[in-house]
C-alpha cells in the first residue's frame, strides 16, 4: 500500500498533464512517504500521453478505455494502487517550488485522523485567491448554472447567492470545516472510500465533488479547507465560454453536461439538503 496516490485525468491535454507531473516529481523528490503519481487517460492515447510520460519512471499510466467522465476516470486511476490517501488533482495545476506540498498533505491527514477529506487553498496564476470551498446552500445551488455563464457579473441577486455558495464571507487565511471542496484538488482518506465508495459515476462531469462530500458528511466524515497548503490552479472553465443561458445549452456541450449534472444532483438529494459545517 502506498501513502498517497495522486491521480491526474487526461483528455487531450498532454502538455498540461506533463507540466503538472513535472511539478509533482520535483515536489516529491525527497518525500519520506511512498507516493504514486498516476495519469488516467480518457483519450485512448490519441495525443501521445503514454509516450510523453516515459521520461518519468515514477509515473503510472493507465488507459481508461475511452472518455468515461471525470469521476469514473479518476477512479480508474485510484484503483491502480491501494493507498492511505487518494488525491484527485486537475491537469491544470502546478505544485509551487520547494513547498513540500505532498509531504505536508500526508502529514496533515496523519495528524487529523477524524477528517475525511481536505482541499488545499487554490491560487490563480497571479497568486490571487481562487474560491474553492462551498456551502450546501439550496438557493445558491439552484442558481449555480447562472453563475457558470457569468450571470453573477450582470445581476446582483445572482451574485448574492453565488457569493454565499463560494463562502466569500469568511477569511480564507483560516483552516476550517466546509461543506464541500472543489474536485480540482481533493484528498480523501482510504477509510472514507471503504465506507461510502468512490465518486458517483452517474455524474459524467461536474458536481461529483459536491455529491462525494455530501456523502462524507452524512457518514460522519468532516471535510476541511486547509489554508496553508497552496496549489496553483489555472482553472479553465470550458462550460462558461459561450455567453447566455440558451446559447450555452445549444452551442456548448460542456454547459449541457453541467446542466445535466446539476439536475441529477438536485434530484438525488431532493428533500435531503442539509447544512453541515457552514450553517451561517
C-alpha positions as CSV (number, residue, x, y, z in Angstrom):
1,X,0.0,0.0,0.0
2,X,1.3,3.5,-0.9
3,X,0.8,6.5,1.3
4,X,-0.8,8.7,-1.4
5,X,-2.0,8.0,-4.9
6,X,-2.2,11.3,-6.9
7,X,-4.4,11.0,-10.0
8,X,-4.4,13.3,-12.9
9,X,-7.1,12.8,-15.6
10,X,-6.1,13.3,-19.2
11,X,-8.4,14.2,-22.1
12,X,-6.4,15.5,-24.9
13,X,-4.4,17.8,-22.7
14,X,-0.9,16.2,-22.8
15,X,1.0,19.5,-22.3
16,X,-1.0,20.4,-19.2
17,X,-0.5,17.0,-17.7
18,X,3.2,16.9,-18.4
19,X,3.6,20.3,-16.7
20,X,1.7,19.2,-13.7
21,X,3.6,15.9,-13.4
22,X,6.9,17.8,-13.6
23,X,5.9,19.9,-10.7
24,X,4.8,16.8,-8.7
25,X,8.0,14.9,-9.4
26,X,10.1,17.9,-8.2
27,X,7.9,18.3,-5.1
28,X,8.2,14.6,-4.1
29,X,11.9,14.2,-4.8
30,X,12.9,13.8,-1.2
31,X,9.4,13.0,0.2
32,X,9.6,10.5,3.1
33,X,6.3,9.0,2.1
34,X,5.6,6.4,-0.6
35,X,4.0,8.4,-3.4
36,X,2.4,7.2,-6.7
37,X,1.6,9.6,-9.4
38,X,-1.0,8.2,-11.8
39,X,-2.2,9.5,-15.1
40,X,-5.6,8.1,-16.1
41,X,-6.1,8.6,-19.8
42,X,-9.6,9.3,-21.1
43,X,-8.4,9.9,-24.6
44,X,-7.1,6.5,-25.6
45,X,-3.6,7.9,-26.0
46,X,-4.7,9.9,-29.1
47,X,-2.4,12.8,-28.0
48,X,0.6,10.6,-27.2
49,X,0.2,10.9,-23.5
50,X,1.7,7.5,-22.8
51,X,4.9,8.3,-24.7
52,X,5.2,11.8,-23.1
53,X,5.2,10.1,-19.6
54,X,8.0,7.6,-20.4
55,X,10.7,10.0,-19.1
56,X,9.0,9.9,-15.7
57,X,9.9,6.5,-14.3
58,X,7.8,7.0,-11.1
59,X,4.5,7.8,-13.1
60,X,1.9,5.1,-13.7
61,X,-0.1,5.4,-16.9
62,X,-3.5,3.7,-17.2
63,X,-5.9,3.8,-20.1
64,X,-9.5,4.4,-19.1
65,X,-10.6,2.8,-22.4
66,X,-12.5,5.9,-23.6
67,X,-13.9,9.1,-22.3
68,X,-15.6,7.7,-19.3
69,X,-16.1,11.0,-17.5
70,X,-14.3,12.8,-14.7
71,X,-15.3,10.8,-11.7
72,X,-15.1,7.4,-13.3
73,X,-11.8,8.2,-14.9
74,X,-10.3,9.3,-11.6
75,X,-11.5,6.1,-10.0
76,X,-9.7,4.1,-12.7
77,X,-6.5,5.8,-11.6
78,X,-7.2,5.4,-7.9
79,X,-7.7,1.7,-8.3
80,X,-4.2,1.2,-9.7
81,X,-2.8,1.3,-6.2
82,X,-4.4,0.8,-2.8
83,X,-3.5,3.9,-0.8
84,X,-3.9,5.5,2.6
85,X,-4.9,8.7,0.8
86,X,-6.4,9.3,-2.7
87,X,-5.7,12.7,-4.3
88,X,-7.7,13.9,-7.3
89,X,-5.7,16.7,-8.9
90,X,-6.7,18.6,-12.0
91,X,-4.4,18.6,-15.0
92,X,-4.2,22.5,-15.0
93,X,-2.4,22.6,-11.6
94,X,1.1,23.4,-10.6
95,X,2.8,22.5,-7.3
96,X,4.8,25.5,-6.1
97,X,8.6,25.0,-6.0
98,X,10.2,24.0,-2.7
99,X,6.8,23.8,-0.9
100,X,6.9,20.1,0.1
101,X,3.2,20.1,-0.6
102,X,2.6,16.4,-0.9
103,X,4.6,15.7,2.2
104,X,2.6,18.3,4.1
105,X,-0.7,16.9,2.9
106,X,0.1,13.4,4.1
107,X,1.4,14.8,7.4
108,X,-1.8,16.8,7.9
109,X,-4.1,13.9,7.2
110,X,-2.0,11.7,9.6
111,X,-2.3,14.3,12.3
112,X,-6.1,14.6,11.9
113,X,-7.4,11.0,11.6
114,X,-11.1,12.1,12.0
115,X,-11.0,14.3,8.9
116,X,-12.3,12.5,5.8
117,X,-11.3,14.9,3.1
118,X,-9.3,18.1,2.7
119,X,-9.0,20.7,0.0
120,X,-5.9,23.0,-0.2
121,X,-6.0,26.7,-0.9
122,X,-6.0,27.2,-4.7
123,X,-4.3,30.2,-6.2
124,X,-4.7,31.8,-9.6
125,X,-1.6,32.3,-11.8
126,X,-1.1,35.8,-10.3
127,X,-1.2,34.4,-6.8
128,X,-4.7,35.8,-6.0
129,X,-7.2,33.6,-4.2
130,X,-9.4,31.2,-6.1
131,X,-12.6,30.3,-4.3
132,X,-12.6,26.5,-3.9
133,X,-14.8,25.7,-0.9
134,X,-18.6,25.9,-0.8
135,X,-21.8,25.6,1.1
136,X,-24.7,23.2,0.7
137,X,-27.0,26.2,0.3
138,X,-30.0,25.2,-1.7
139,X,-31.0,28.6,-3.1
140,X,-27.4,29.1,-4.2
141,X,-27.1,25.7,-5.8
142,X,-30.4,26.3,-7.6
143,X,-28.9,29.4,-9.3
144,X,-25.5,27.7,-9.9
145,X,-26.0,27.3,-13.7
146,X,-26.4,31.1,-13.9
147,X,-23.0,31.6,-12.3
148,X,-21.5,29.2,-14.8
149,X,-22.5,31.5,-17.6
150,X,-21.3,34.6,-15.7
151,X,-24.8,36.0,-14.8
152,X,-23.3,36.8,-11.3
153,X,-21.5,39.6,-13.1
154,X,-24.7,41.0,-14.6
155,X,-27.3,40.6,-11.8
156,X,-27.0,41.4,-8.1
157,X,-29.4,38.7,-7.0
158,X,-27.3,36.1,-8.7
159,X,-24.1,37.5,-7.3
160,X,-25.6,37.4,-3.8
161,X,-26.3,33.7,-3.9
162,X,-23.1,32.9,-5.8
163,X,-21.0,34.7,-3.2
164,X,-22.8,32.7,-0.4
165,X,-22.2,29.5,-2.3
166,X,-18.5,30.2,-2.7
167,X,-18.1,31.3,1.0
168,X,-16.8,34.7,0.2
169,X,-17.8,35.9,3.6
170,X,-15.1,34.1,5.6
171,X,-11.4,34.8,5.9
172,X,-9.6,32.3,3.6
173,X,-6.5,32.6,5.8
174,X,-8.2,30.2,8.2
175,X,-8.4,26.4,8.2
176,X,-11.9,25.2,8.9
177,X,-14.6,22.7,8.1
178,X,-16.6,23.4,5.0
179,X,-19.5,21.7,3.3
180,X,-17.6,20.7,0.1
181,X,-14.3,21.4,-1.7
182,X,-13.6,21.7,-5.4
183,X,-12.7,18.4,-7.2
184,X,-9.7,20.1,-8.8
185,X,-7.7,19.2,-5.7
186,X,-9.3,17.0,-3.0
187,X,-7.6,14.4,-0.8
188,X,-9.7,11.6,0.6
189,X,-8.9,9.1,3.3
190,X,-9.0,5.3,2.5
191,X,-11.4,4.6,5.3
192,X,-13.9,7.1,3.7
193,X,-13.7,5.2,0.4
194,X,-14.1,1.9,2.3
195,X,-17.2,3.2,3.9
196,X,-19.0,5.2,1.3
197,X,-17.3,4.3,-2.0
198,X,-15.9,6.4,-4.8
199,X,-17.2,9.3,-6.9
200,X,-20.7,8.5,-8.1
201,X,-20.1,7.8,-11.7
202,X,-23.7,8.7,-12.7
203,X,-22.2,12.2,-12.9
204,X,-20.2,12.4,-16.2
205,X,-18.6,15.7,-15.1
206,X,-19.4,18.4,-12.6
207,X,-20.9,18.2,-9.1
208,X,-19.4,14.8,-8.4
209,X,-17.2,16.6,-5.8
210,X,-20.2,18.1,-4.2
211,X,-22.0,14.8,-4.1
212,X,-19.0,12.9,-2.6
213,X,-18.5,15.5,0.1
214,X,-22.3,15.4,0.9
215,X,-22.0,11.6,1.4
216,X,-18.9,12.1,3.6
217,X,-20.7,14.4,5.9
218,X,-23.7,12.1,6.0
219,X,-21.4,9.3,7.1
220,X,-19.8,11.4,9.8
221,X,-16.6,12.3,8.0
222,X,-15.8,16.1,8.1
223,X,-14.5,17.9,5.1
224,X,-11.9,20.7,5.7
225,X,-10.4,23.6,3.7
226,X,-6.7,23.9,4.6
227,X,-5.5,27.4,4.1
228,X,-1.7,27.0,4.4
229,X,-1.3,24.2,1.8
230,X,-1.3,26.0,-1.6
231,X,-1.6,24.8,-5.2
232,X,-1.7,26.9,-8.3
233,X,-4.7,26.3,-10.5
234,X,-5.3,27.8,-13.9
235,X,-9.0,26.9,-13.7
236,X,-10.1,26.6,-17.3
237,X,-14.0,27.0,-17.2
238,X,-14.8,25.5,-20.5
239,X,-18.6,25.3,-19.7
240,X,-18.7,29.1,-19.4
241,X,-17.2,30.1,-22.7
242,X,-20.5,30.6,-24.6
243,X,-22.4,33.5,-23.1
244,X,-26.1,33.4,-22.4
245,X,-28.1,30.5,-21.0
246,X,-29.8,29.3,-24.1
247,X,-26.9,29.8,-26.4
248,X,-24.7,27.9,-23.9
249,X,-27.0,25.0,-23.8
250,X,-27.3,24.8,-27.5
251,X,-23.7,25.5,-28.5
252,X,-21.6,24.4,-25.6
253,X,-21.6,20.6,-24.9
254,X,-19.9,21.1,-21.5
255,X,-22.6,23.6,-20.5
256,X,-25.2,20.9,-21.3
257,X,-23.3,18.3,-19.3
258,X,-23.1,20.8,-16.4
259,X,-26.8,21.4,-16.5
260,X,-27.4,17.6,-16.6
261,X,-25.2,17.0,-13.5
262,X,-27.0,19.9,-11.7
263,X,-30.4,18.3,-12.3
264,X,-29.0,14.9,-11.3
265,X,-27.7,16.3,-8.0
266,X,-30.9,18.2,-7.2
267,X,-32.9,15.0,-7.8
268,X,-30.7,12.7,-5.9
269,X,-30.6,14.9,-2.8
270,X,-34.2,16.2,-3.0
271,X,-35.6,16.7,0.4
272,X,-32.2,16.0,1.9
273,X,-30.5,19.3,1.5
274,X,-28.7,20.0,4.8
275,X,-26.1,22.3,6.3
276,X,-23.2,20.7,7.9
277,X,-20.1,22.8,8.6
278,X,-21.3,26.1,7.2
279,X,-24.7,27.0,8.6
280,X,-24.1,30.7,8.6
